Amino acid sequence: MWNHKESPSRIEKRFEFEEYQKISIFLKKIDELCKEKKIYPNISFGKNFVSVSIFLDSEKIPSNEKEFSIRLDDYFLEK
């Protein structure tokens, strides 16, 4: 589940992985989706996680950002 935060308005999620190799594959998929949707979130990662923050222009989550987050969830479930 994505967390909706304020100040600044954003949605965030941390994805946990058992293998670093799967993180690399996930990051590549994020890169492709960013180019497709023209959304460039803040991304951080470590040995077993990827954290994504998508900053919003308003309190409401726009449809493009919502679809972006749903697709990231789908990519994560493919692992």
C-alpha positions as CSV (number, residue, x, y, z in Angstrom):
1,M,0.0,0.0,0.0
2,W,1.2,3.5,-0.9
3,N,1.4,6.0,1.9
4,H,0.0,9.5,1.1
5,K,2.1,12.2,2.9
6,E,1.8,15.9,3.2
7,S,4.2,18.8,3.2
8,P,5.2,18.3,0.5
9,S,2.4,16.3,-0.9
10,R,3.6,12.9,-2.2
11,I,3.0,9.2,-2.2
12,E,5.6,6.8,-1.0
13,K,6.3,3.1,-0.9
14,R,9.2,0.8,0.2
15,F,9.6,-2.4,-1.8
16,E,11.5,-5.2,0.0
17,F,13.6,-7.8,-2.0
18,E,15.4,-11.0,-1.0
19,E,18.0,-10.7,-3.8
20,Y,20.0,-7.7,-5.0
21,Q,19.7,-9.0,-8.7
22,K,15.9,-8.5,-8.5
23,I,16.4,-4.9,-7.4
24,S,18.4,-4.3,-10.6
25,I,15.6,-5.7,-12.8
26,F,13.0,-3.7,-10.9
27,L,15.0,-0.4,-11.3
28,K,15.2,-1.0,-15.0
29,K,11.4,-1.4,-15.2
30,I,11.0,1.8,-13.2
31,D,13.4,3.6,-15.7
32,E,11.3,2.5,-18.6
33,L,8.0,3.5,-16.9
34,C,9.4,6.9,-16.0
35,K,10.3,7.6,-19.7
36,E,6.8,6.4,-20.8
37,K,4.8,8.3,-18.3
38,K,7.2,11.3,-17.9
39,I,7.1,10.9,-14.2
40,Y,10.4,11.1,-12.4
41,P,10.1,10.1,-8.7
42,N,12.7,10.2,-6.0
43,I,14.2,6.7,-5.8
44,S,16.6,5.3,-3.2
45,F,17.8,1.7,-2.8
46,G,20.0,-0.5,-0.8
47,K,21.0,-4.1,-0.5
48,N,17.4,-5.4,0.0
49,F,15.0,-2.5,-0.8
50,V,13.8,0.2,-3.2
51,S,12.0,3.3,-1.9
52,V,10.0,5.4,-4.2
53,S,8.5,8.9,-3.6
54,I,6.2,10.5,-6.2
55,F,5.7,14.2,-5.5
56,L,2.3,15.7,-6.3
57,D,1.1,19.1,-7.3
58,S,-2.0,18.8,-5.1
59,E,-3.5,16.7,-2.3
60,K,-5.4,14.6,-4.8
61,I,-3.5,11.8,-6.6
62,P,-3.7,12.5,-10.4
63,S,-4.6,9.6,-12.6
64,N,-1.2,9.4,-14.3
65,E,0.6,9.1,-11.0
66,K,-2.0,6.6,-9.7
67,E,-1.5,4.4,-12.8
68,F,2.3,4.8,-12.3
69,S,2.1,3.5,-8.7
70,I,-0.2,0.6,-9.7
71,R,2.2,-0.5,-12.4
72,L,5.1,-0.4,-10.0
73,D,3.1,-2.7,-7.7
74,D,2.5,-5.0,-10.6
75,Y,6.2,-5.1,-11.5
76,F,7.0,-5.9,-7.9
77,L,4.6,-8.8,-7.8
78,E,6.2,-10.2,-10.9
79,K,9.5,-10.8,-9.0
